[in-house]
Amino acid sequence: MGASLPPKEANLFKLIVKSYETKQYKKGLKAADSILKKFPDHGETLSMKGLTLNCMDRKSEAYELVRLGLKNDLKSHVCWHVYGLLYRSDREYREAIKCYRNALRIDPDNIEILRDLSLLQAQMRDLSGFVETRQQLLTLKPNHRMNWIGFAVANHLNSNGSKAIEILEAYEGTLEDDYPPDNERCEHGEMLLYKISLLEECGFLDRALEELQKKESKIVDKLTYKEQQVSLLVKLGQLEEGGKLYRDLLRMNPDNYRYYEGLQKCEGLYSKTGQYSSDEIDRLEALYKSLEQEYSWSSAVKRIPLDFLKDEKFREAADDYIRPLLTKGVPSLFSDLSPLYDHPGKADILERLILELENSIRTTGGYPGRAEKEPPSTLLWTMSLLAQHFDRRGQYEIALSKIDEAIEHTPTVIDLYSVKARILKHAGDLAAAAALADEARCMDLADRYINSECVKRMLHADQVELAEKVAVLFTKDGDQHNNLHDMQCMWYELASGESYFRQSDLGRALKKFLAVEKHYLDITEDQFDFHSYCLRKMTLRSYVEMLKFQDRLHSHAYFRKAAAGAIRCYIKLQDTPPKTTADQDDEMSKLLPSQKKKLRQKQRKAEARAKKEAEVKNEEATAGNVSKSGKRHVKPVDPDPHGEKLLQVEDPLLEATKYLKLLQQNSPESLESHLLSFEVNMRKQKILLAFQAVKQLLKLDAGNPDSHRCLVCHPRTHIRFFHKVDSMDAPMSDNEKLIWRVLEAERPTISQLDEKSLVEINNHFLEKHEDSLMHRAAFAEMLYVLDPSKKAEAIKIVEETTINTVSINETTERWKLKDCMAVHKLLGTVLIDHNAASRWKVRCADYFPYSTYFEGSQSSAMPSSAYNQIYKNNENVSGEKRSESGQSVDVPSSNGKLEVFKELKI
């Protein structure tokens, strides 16, 4: 480096490099300018100056200087290396790899460039190249531990575990007998555990167990040692020894569910489905009774039997489990018990049990069969548990009466208000649920969880502005947008995006959904620093696990929701594109002069309001950005706060396809992925891709109403799929002929068709699912699409749907609110019968009395309702608070007048 410079300038060049490494950028810049005064065309100095400027956020100058430096000295590995570093800083990894390879052609044994190249290859999963680079590093520097480990990990990632084992054994052969020293025992122990996990992964179980026992004294992490040992013993079939080890592990942690599962495997009493014979249940019961005597303080040993016990034995075990938790007052008890509601018959047993406990506490003051009196709080938590139980079973009126009684009993318990808000949300009164959640928040303003729950309820009720003002209370400097984004608060962004989508504000909805997608890109980039850190610190097992997690990162539920939300936005944008200026001018010209005047006044007021809000936010940001030292921290201004630029895309379906491909690659088991694929490809007229989506839907769930809609026709645009193929004109082009031949060849492979007409398929679908509301609705929709003259018959099919009293799981089957809302929209917008939609609304208003959508008699939408008063109080107090200060951070201090506290006596 700097070899072509005189000694003085060469030393200055070394100072530039040192300043860059120590982040003293101004000092490095000064040294670079000193060299360039005498040698203005020195390529390496120009490149280093550009790299320094890049760290000072002067990117355009940086690229210009680095390219000029490279032009002046194309044969300098430093210039190519710096160019690669510049690309790497901008996440242009492929371009950076090209630059590194060019640098290595000039200096093939440069350790730094090889190391940087290996990091990028690991990041981009160029595994064969990663192995090659790591081998070269090991050859050049075999006395460095990190090079041995890196080469082994590279081979492991490249699916060559046996080679990785050989490398680790060769590395161990270079060590002395008394290795490791005390300061490296942890790292060496981690390496040994990694090697044993490799042996296990490759199927060398005997070798792995032998190696583990041989190196026991050198492994520091004794818990992992025991877990690895018991895993190997079970795989080798040495169940007796494995059972003993699992009991040893349970003595260390008797609340670890995995240890109990392992012990059951060793006893031959484990089933993935959770189904056991009566003999197995008896043996399991005996096992857990013996364990309970040994670990009486463990909650897991009491909770696990509830999963496999049945009938009276289940009732007795549930009684023993629930009583102490009700006495103690554990708010999460229902969450603990909720998985049992999926087991046939257990919900009914729990209901009878809890009602019996409540009745006994009310009448005798204690539990049945016990003389001891319970504290008053036990009745409170019993009523809270009952409220959540009836909420889960869809009996909202009983649930609300129980929770109201609990609140009247002790009005200071915040959890009760949260439970009531949740019940109202499930019952369909989102506005009242938000008001009650805010009431709970106001009772403890320092609780972040309750604040977040309140924000979520407000977003469900489409109160986005108020939700933002509540969320800002727990963000730094009062800047909710930047901080919530920086904190990667994805639940908030998803809920906001869904709310904006419901309100048809596609720009803001897209902005929120794409913000979540950006977080996943950041998470992918965050792994870069760990490629060198984990090899240096020897956390190899965690490192490999992290890389595997990163490979399936986009299958996470939050990304799936964000991608699906963005695709829906683009589909809606394609179906209803925003009006152009010319269209708006045409509409204006049709208005009367008085109407034009009112519209202009309204626009001017909206502009003035927006300007005032922007000024207030700017003042707050200016005031909040002053540090103690008096310096101002300038925050980046969002150039597109409403997402208007995101709507200005030439081809919305092309944008949707980008996210659709990610969904198909990472969530192929999700019905939604293939439903969206069908919708997008039918709009793009990609018939074969749409057919592929149909086949996937039928493979995953042929009985799903949406799968049936896609098989028969497109649900929104009414483009028949097979009906369309049947009625298509004779193919003209070669492509059309090819598509025709593929469809005709594939048609017999779909069992649902089976040489039937679409009408016959639709009728068979109804016969198979005649008791389901959504299946009947899907049949009716397809009946109308296939033959519009049968509209009256389609409406009759929907209206004649009755509620089943008993389902397969022996629990009361009730209509779901969201399904009834979907049917109402079907009647009004697809079947286009407003009278039928009105009749359905009246029927559902009786069935869902708390639903604001159907204007139920008990909902906050009705002026006479008690919840209407709560909602009005919420609005009034909110308005008063905002009008007093006019600042966006002010929120209501209380929602609902809690007069009951005035008479409270403790």
N, C-alpha and C positions, 0 to 999 in steps of 0.2 A: 504494500500500500504506500503510495506517495514515493515510489522508488525513483521516478524520473525527476524528482524535485531536489534542489540543493538541500544540504543538511538543516539549515534554519527553517525552511518551508516544510521539509519533511517532518520536523518536530511539531510544527504548527498543525500539520495534517493529522498527526497522532492525537493532538489536543482536540481536534474536531471530533474524532471518533470517541475519545474518552468523554467529552462533553455530551455527546449524543447518548452514550450509555448511562451517564449519571444525570441525564435530563437537565443539564445546564445549557439550554438552547441558545440563549443570547451570547454566552461566552463562545460557543462553537461557531455561531454566525459571525462574530467579530474575527475569529481566527480564519474563517473561510474567506472573508472579504480581504484580509491582509494578504493571503496567497494570491487571490484573483487580481489584485492590483498589479502584481508583477507577472502573473501567468494567467491572463483572462480566459485562455482556451483549455486550461487543464481539466480534463474530463472527470477525473475522480473527485476533485474538489467541487466542481459544479454539481456532481451527483450528491455528495454529502451535504452540500448547502441546501439542495432541494429536499433531501430527507429531513434535515433539521427544520426547514420551513413547513413541511408537512405536519410535523408535531406541533407547530404553532398555528394550525388551522389556516394555512395559506396554501391550499391545495393546488390552485391553478398555477401559481408561481412555481410550486414544487415540481409538478409534472413537466413544466416547460424547461426548468433547469436540468432535471434528470435526463430528459430526452436530448437536450443539447450536449450534456456531458457524455452520454452514450454515443452520440453522433461524432464527437471529437475523439473518442477512444473506444472503438468497437471491440478491441481485443483486450479490454480490461475486465477481469472477473469482478472487480469491485463495482464497476458501473452496472453490470448485469445483476449483481446481487442486490444493489440498492434499488434498482428498478423493480426487482421482485418484492422487496420489502414494501415498496410504495403500493404495489398492487395488493399485497397481503393486507395492508392497513385498510384498504377499501373493500376487503372481502372478495377480491377478484382472484380466487385461488388458482384457477386453471391458468390464467395469464402469469401468475407468480411462479407456478411450476415450470412454465416454458422459460422464464427468465433464469431460474435457478439451473435448469439443464444447460442453457447457453453458457452460464458461468462455469459449470463443471466441465464443459468441453475445453475451456481455457485452462482451468486449474482443477483437474479431476480428483485431487486428494485433499481438497480444502474441507477441513472438519466442520467449520461453522456452516458452510453452504449445504453440506450433506445433512447436518442435523436439522437445519431449517426445512430442507426438502422433505425429510422423513416426517416432520410434523404435519406438513401440508398433505402428504400422501395418506397419513392416518386420518386426517380430517375429511379428505375426499373419498376415503375407503378405496384407494388404489393399492390394494393389499399386496399384489405381486411386486409392484414397484417399491412398496414399503419394506418387503422382505429383502429385496435386492440392495436398497440403500442401507438398511441396518447391517447387512452382511459386510458391506464395504466399510462401514464405520468400525465394526468389530475387527476387521482385518487391519485397518490402519492403527487402531488403538486397543489392543487386546487386554491391556492391564486395567481397563476402566470397567467397573462393575456394571454401570448403566448400559454399556454397549452389549454385554452378554444378555442382560435381562431384556433389553429392547429387541434383540434378535429373536429371543424365545417367544416374546409376546407377539411379534410380527408373524411368526410361523403359526402360532395358535390362532390368531385372527384369520389367517389364510387357510384355515381348516386342515392344518398339518400338526395336530397335537403331539404325535409320536416324535416328530422332529424337535418340537419345543422341549419335550422331556429330555431328549438326548443332549440338547444344548445346555439345559440347566444342570444335568449330571456332569457334563464336561466342565462347566463353571465351578461346581463343587469340588471337582478334582484338582483345581488350581489353588484351593484354599488349604491353609495349614490346619493341623488337628485341633489346635486350641481356638480356632475361629468359631464364633465372632467375639470381639471384645465387648465389654459391658455396654458401651455407647452404641453398638449396632445390633444388639440382640433382638430388638423388636423388628427391625427391617429384615434380618436374616430369617426370623421365625415366619414372617409374612411370606417370604420367598418359598420356604419349605411348604407352607400350607397351600400356596398357589401350585406348586409342583404336585402335591398330593391330589388336589382337585383336578389337575390335568390327567393324572393317572386314572382317577375315577371316571372322568369324562370319556377317556379312550377305552374304558372297559377293563383296565388292568386292576381289578379290585383287590386281589390277593397282594400284589406288589404295593398297592396304595396303603393297605392296612399294615403290612410289614414295615414300610417306610415310616408311617406315622408313629408306630410304637417304638421304632428304632431311634427316631429323632425327637422323642417326647421331651427330653431335657433341654433341647434347644428351642422349643416352641414356647413363647411367652404367653400367648392368648390361650389360657386353659379352657375357657368356655367353648371357644371355636374348636379346640382340639377334641373335646368330648362330643360336640355335635357332629364333627366330621367322622369320628370313630363310630358313633352309633349309626350314622347313615351307611357306612361301609358294612357294618355287621348285619344290618337289616337286608341290604342288597345281596350279601353273601349267604343269606338264609340262616344266620346264627341268631335266631330270634330270642332264645333264652338269655344270652349275654346282652343282646340289645335291650330287652326288657329291663334288666338290672340297671343298665346305663341310663335308660329313660327315667327310672325311679330316682337315680342319683341327680339327674338334671331337675326333676320336679322338686327335690329338696332345696335346690338352689333358687328355683322360681316356680312356685306351684300355681301361678296364674297364666302360664304360657300354654295356649291352646295347642300349639304344634307338638308339644311334648306329650299331651294326652292322646293326640291323634297317633303319634308314633307308638305309644304304649299299646293302644288298641290294635295296631298292625302286628305288633309282636305277640299279642294274645290271640291273633286270628279273628278279631272282632271289628274290623273296619270295612265300611262300605262307602264308595264314592257317592252313591245315590241317597244314602241315609236310610235305606230300607233294610230291616232286619227281621229274622224269623223270631218266633216267641221264645225259643231256646236261647238265641243270641241276646235277646233283650234281657232275659233273666241273668245271663252271665255278665252282661254289661252293668246291670243294676248292682250285682254283687261286687264287681270291680270298683265301681265308684263309691259304694258304701264303705268299702275298706279304705279307699283313698280319702274319703271325707273324714274318717276317724283320725287319719294321720295329718291331714291339712285342713283342719276345721275352719281356719280363718280365710281359706281360699274361696273366692266367689265362683271361679271357673268350675271347680269340682261340684258345685251345686247347680250351676247353670247348664252344663253340657247334658246331663241326664234328661232335661226337659225336651231335648231334640228327639230322643228315641223312645221315651216312655209313652204309654198310651192309657186312655180311659182313667180308671180310678187311681192307678199308680202315678199317672201324670198329674192328676189333681192334687194328690198328697205332696208330691215333690214341688209343684208350683206354689202350693200353700206355704210350705216351709221356706221357699226361696223369697216369696213376695213379702211376707209379714215383717221380717227385720228391716227390709228396705223401705217399707211404708213408715215404720216407726222412726227410722233414721231420717226420712224425708229426702229421698234421692230423686231429683227431677227427671233424670234420664232413664228411669225404670221402664217406661213404655217403649223407648227406643231399643232397650235390651230385649224386651219381649216380642217386639213387632215381627221378627222372622217366624215366630210360631204361628202367626195368622195364616201362613201359606200351607200349614199342615191340616189335613181334613179333620174337622171336629174339635180341634184344640181351642179355637176362638170361642165356641159355645161354652166349653168347660171353664175357660178363663172368665167369661162373662158371669156365669153362675157363681163362681168362686168369689170374685171381687164384690158382687152384689151382696153375697152372704156376709162377707167381712164388713161391708159398709153398714148393713142392717144391724149386725152385732155391736159394732162400735156405737151406733146411734142409741140402741136400746140399753146395752149393759155397760158401755164405756170401755169395753175391751174386746179382744178377739174371742171367737167361739172356743169353748173348752178351757179358757184360762181365767183365773180369778184376778190377775193383775190388771189394773186400769191403764189404758193407753193415754199418752198426752194428747191434748186437743189437736195438735198438728197432724196426728195420724189420720183423723177424719178428713182433714184438708187434702192430704196427698192421695187418699183413697178416692175422693171425688174428682181430683185432677186426673188420676189414672183412668177412672170410669169415663170421663169426658173424652179423653184421647182414644179410649177403646171404641166408644160409639161413633166418634169421628172416623176412625179407620173403617168401620162397618157401614158408613154412609148414613147413619141416623143422626143427622145434624141437630134436630130439635132437642132430642134428649141430651146430646153432647153439650149444647149451649145451656140447657137448664142446669146441668151438673156443674159446669164451670162457673156459671153465675152464682150458684149456691156456694161454691168454694171461695169466690171473690168476696161474697157477702160475709163469709165466715172470717176471713183474714184478708182485708183489702190491701195489705202492704207487701204481699208476695208478688214480685215482678213476673215470675215464671207463669203465673196464672193468666196474666194479660197477653203474654206471648202465645200461650196455648189457645186462648180465645180467638186471637187474631188468626192463628193457623186454621182453626175450625171455620171461621167466617170465610177465609180464602177458599177452602175446599167447598163450602156451601155456595160460593159464587158471589159473595158481596166483597169485592176487592177494595172498594173505597172505605167501608167500615173496618176492614181488616187493617188497612194502612193507618187509619185513625187510632185504632187500639194499639197497634205496634208503636206508634208515636207516643201514646200514653205510657206504655211500658218504658220507652226510652227516656221520657222525662222524669221517671222515678229514679233513674240512676244514670246521670249524664256522663259518668266516667267509664261506663261499660262499653267497650268497643263492639263486642258481639251483639248486644241488644241494639246498638246503633246500626250495625250492618244489617240485622234482620229487619229493622224498620225501613232502611233504604230499599231493601229487596221488596218489601210489601208495597212501598210507594211506586216502585217501578212496575210491579204487576198491575197496579191501578192506573198506570200511564201518567203518574204525577212526576215527570222526569225532572222538571226544574226544582221542585221541592226536595226530591231525592238528592239532587246534587248539593243543595244547601245543607242538608243533613250530613251527607258524606264528608263535606269539607271540614266538619268539626274534628275529624281525626286524621287530617292530612297536614303536612308541613307547610307553613307560611300561608295557609288558607287558599292554596292554589289546587283545587281538586282535580282539574283535568290532567295537568302535568304529573302530579304526584301519584294519582291513581294509575296513570299509564306507566310511570317509572316503577311503581311497585308491582306491576304486572297483575293488577287486580282484575282477573278475567271474568269472575262471576258478575262483577258490576258492569263491565263492558258488554257482556252477552245479554244481561237483563235489559240494559239500556237499548241495545240494538234491536232486541225483540219488541220493546215498547215503541221505538220509532217506526219499526216495520208495521206494527199494528195501526199506527197513526198515519201510514203512507208517506212518512218522511224518509224517502229512500236514501237521500244523501247522507244524513246523519246515521242511519242504520248501517249503511255500507262502511262508514268511517269507523264505527264501533267494531263491526265484525272483522274488518281488515286490521284493526289495531291488535286484536287477539292473534291473528295470523302472524303479525309482526313479532309478537312475543315468542312464538314458536321458532321463528327464524333466529331471534336473539338467543334462545335456549340452545339451538343447534350451534351457534357461534361460540357460546360460552364454554363448550367442551374443549376448545382449542388449547387453552392454557393448561389443561390437565394432561395433555399428551406427554409433556416433559415432566410436570410436577409428580404425577403418579409413578413414573419410572424412577424418579429420583428418591421419592419417599417410600417406594416399594409397596404401595397399596394396590397390588396387582389384581387381586380378586375383585375389589370394588371397581377398579378401572375397567376391567373387561365387562363387568355387569353394567357399568355406566354406558359403555359403547353399545351394548346390546339394547339397552333402554333407548338410547338415541336413535337406533335404527328403526324402532317402532314408535317413535315419538308422535308421529302424525296420526296414530290410531287412538290417541287420547280423546276422551269424551268432549272436552272443551274445544279442541280443534275441530272435531266433527261437527259440533253445533255451530261454530263460527263459519266454517266452510259452507255448510248447508244454508245458513242464513244469508251469506253473500250470494250464493247461487240463486236463492229465491228472489233476492233483490234484483239481480240481473235479469231473471226471467220476467219479473214484473215490469222492469224497465223496457224489456223487449216488447212486451204485450201492450204497455201503455207508455210510449215515449213522452218525455216532457214537451210541453208546447213551445214552439219557436216564437221569436219576436213577431214574425209576420202573422202567425195564428192569433197571438194576443192582440195585435193591432186590428185584425179583422173582427174579433169579438168586441173590442172597444167601439168600433165604428157602428156596430149594430145596436149599441145601447142608446137610450134617450139622454139628452143633455143633462138632466137632473141626476140620472144614474151615474153618468161619467164623472160629474162633480163629486158625488158621494164617494165613488171609488178612488178618485185622486186624493181626496181628503184622508181617506182610510190609509192609503199608501204612504202619504206624508207623515201621518201619525206613527205608523209602524216604523218608518225610517228614523224619525226623531227618537222613538223609544229605544230602538237598537243602538243609535248613536250614544244616547245617554248611558245605557248599560255598558257599552264599550268604554266610555270615559270613566265610569265608576270602577270597572275592573282594572283599567290602566292605572288609576290612582292607587287602588289597593296593591297592585303589583309593585308600583314604584315605592310605596311606603314599606312593603314587606321585604323588598330586596336590599334594604340598607343593613349592612352588618354592623357589629359593635365597633369596628374600626372606622366606620363611616363610608366604606367602599360599597358601591352599588353592583349587585350581581345581575347582569342583563340576561333575562330568560328568553329563549327563542319564541317568537310569535308565530302562532299557527296561521299560515296563509289561507287556509281553507277550513274554517271552524265548522261550517255547516255541510261540508262534503259535496258542495256544488260541482267542483271539478271532477269528482269521481263519477258523476252522472254523465259527463261529457265524453263518453266513449263511443267510438264509431260502431263497434260490434259487441253489444253486451253478451251475446252468447259465446263469443270467443273468450271473453274474460271469465265467464262462468265455467267454460271447459277446463281452464287452468286448475281451478279448485276441484272440479269434478274428477279429474285424473288422480289427484291426491287422495280423494275419498275412495275411489275404486281400488287404488293400490293398497291403501292402509286400513280401510274399513270394508272389506268385501263381504263381511258377514252382516252388515247393516242393511235393512230393507230400504232405509231412506236414501242410501247411496245409489241404489239401482232405480228407485222411483225418480230421483232427480235426473239420473242419466237418461231415463225414458223421456222425461219432459223436455230436456235440452235437445236431445237428438231428434225427436219428432219435430221440434221447431226448426231444426237445421236440415230437415229432410234426409237425415242419415238413417235410412230404413234398417240396414243390417245392424247398426249399433243399438238402435232402439229394440230390435228383436233380441239381441244379446241380453239387454237389460230385462226384457220380459222373461227370458229363460232363467236368468238368475233369480228373479222374484219368485217364479214358480218353484224353483229348487229350494229356496229358503222357506217360503210359506205360501203354498198354493191356495190356502183357504183365506188368506188375508183379503179384505174388501178392495184394497188398493191394487193388489196383484190382479184381482179379477177385472178391475176397471182397465188396467193396462192391457190385459189379454184381449178384451173385447174392443175397447176404444180408448182414446185419450180423454181424460176426465174434464179438461177445460176447453180445449180447442175443438173437441168433438170430431177429431180425425180418426176414423175407424182404422184399426191396424189390419187384422186379417180381412175385415170387411172391405177395407180400402184395397188390399191386394186383390181380392176377388173381383172388385169392380174397376180395377185399373185397365187402361187401354193396353193394347198389345205393345210390348216393349219395342222401342225403335233403336236406341243406341246399344252398343256392346255392353256398356256398364249396366243399363237397365235389364238387358237379357241375363247378365250374370247374376244380378240381384234376384231376379225372378226365379232362376234355377235354384239358387241357394235357399230361398224361402220355400219353394215347393219340395225341396229335398229334406228340409228341417221340419216341415209341418207335421209329418207323421210321428216325429219324436216327442211331441207334446201330448201327453196322455189326456189332458183336458179336452183336446179337440176331437180325437178319436173318430174322425170322419163325421162329426156332427156340425150342424149349422150353428151360427153364433146365438140364435134364439134358443136353440136346444141347450147349449152350454149355459146360457143365462138361467134357464128354467131349472136345470140340474143344480146349479149353484144355490138357488132359493130353496129347493127341496132339502139340500144338505144342511143349510143354516137358517131354517125358517124362524127360529126363536130369537135370533140376534138382530138388534136394531140396526147396527151399521151394515150388516150383510144384506138386510132387506132394503136399506137405503141404496146400497151399491146396485142391487138387482133393479130397483125402480129407476135409478138413473140410466142404467144401460138399456132397460126396456124402452125408455123414452128416446134415447139416442138412436137405437136401432129402428124404432117405429114411432115417430112423433105423434101419430094419431092415437097412441095408447097412453097419452098423458094422464087422463083421468084414472085409468087402471093403476098407473105407477103411483099416483098420489094416494090412492086407496090402499095400496100395499104398505105404504109408510104409515098411514094413519091407523091401520088395523093392528099395528104392532102392540103386543101386550108385554107386561113385565113378568118375567119368570119369578116364581117364588123361591125356587131351589136351584142351585147350580151344581156342577159336578163335584165341587169340593164341599158340598153340604153347608154352604154359607149362603145367606140371602144375596141374590144377584140383583143389583140395582143398575138403572141407567146411569151413565156417566154424564156429567154436565157438559163436558166438551163435545161429546157425541151428539147430544141433543142440540147444541148450538150449531154443529155442522149440518144436522138434518134441517134445521130452520133455514140456514143459508141455502141449502140445496133446494128447498121448496120455493124460496123467494127469488133466487138468482139463476138456477139451472132449469127447474121445472116452470118457473115464472108463474106462480099462482099465489097471489098475495092473500087471498082469502084462506087458502090452505095454510100458508105461513102464519097467519093470524090465529087460526084455530090451534095450530101446534104451539104457538107461543102461550096461549091461554092454558093449554093442557100442561105445559112444562112449568108455568108459573105456579100452578097448584102443586106440582111434584117437587119443584125447587123453590120453596117460598122465600128463600134468602138470596136468590139470584137477581142481581141488578140487570143482567142481560135480558131476562124474561120479565123483569119488573114484578117480582114476587111480592106478596103482601107484606112479608117481614123484612124486605130488603131496604137499604138506605135510599133506593130510588123512589120509595113511596113516602109522601109527606107525613103520613100517620105513624110510620115505623119508628121504634126507639132508636134504631141505628142511624136513621136519617138525622136525628138530633145530634148524635155523636159526630157524624160527618160534618154537620153545619158548624158545630163548635170548633172542630178542627180547622175548617176554612176561615171562620171568623177570627180566631186567635192568630192564625197564620197571616191573615191580611193586616191585622192590627200591628203585628210585629214588623212586617215589611214596610208598612206605611210610616212607622215611626222613624226608621233609620234610612230606609231606601237602599241598604247595603245587602249584597247577595249572601253574605255569610250569616245574616240574622235568621234564626229559625224560631218557630213557636216554642215557648218554654213549657207549655202544657196543652194537651189536646183532650177536651172533655173536662168538665168541671167536677173535680173529685170532692164533692161536698162531704162524702162519707168520712174523710180524714178529719173533718172538723170535730166530729163527735167521737173520734177514736179514743178509747181508754186502754192503757196497757197496765 
